[in-house]
Amino acid sequence: MMEYENFETAFEHLKSIIDKFEAKENISLDELVKNYEEGMKAYTYCSNKLDDTQKKIKLIDETE
């Protein structure tokens, strides 16, 4: 499993995977599955990070 340092790193990795899918290159089924799995991990990381950030902002707003 790939570990990400921050949101930006995960997002860039996700964008590079999307670019591979959009290039419509002939890739093997194994490579397709690998890219999909990595993309989902990056997406989940980004989604969780955004949720956490939104919760922090809401907490700050409520305390101010």
Secondary structure as GFF3:
##gff-version 3
##sequence-region A 1 64
A	DSSP	alpha_helix	7	23	.	.	.	ID=ss1
A	DSSP	alpha_helix	29	63	.	.	.	ID=ss2
###
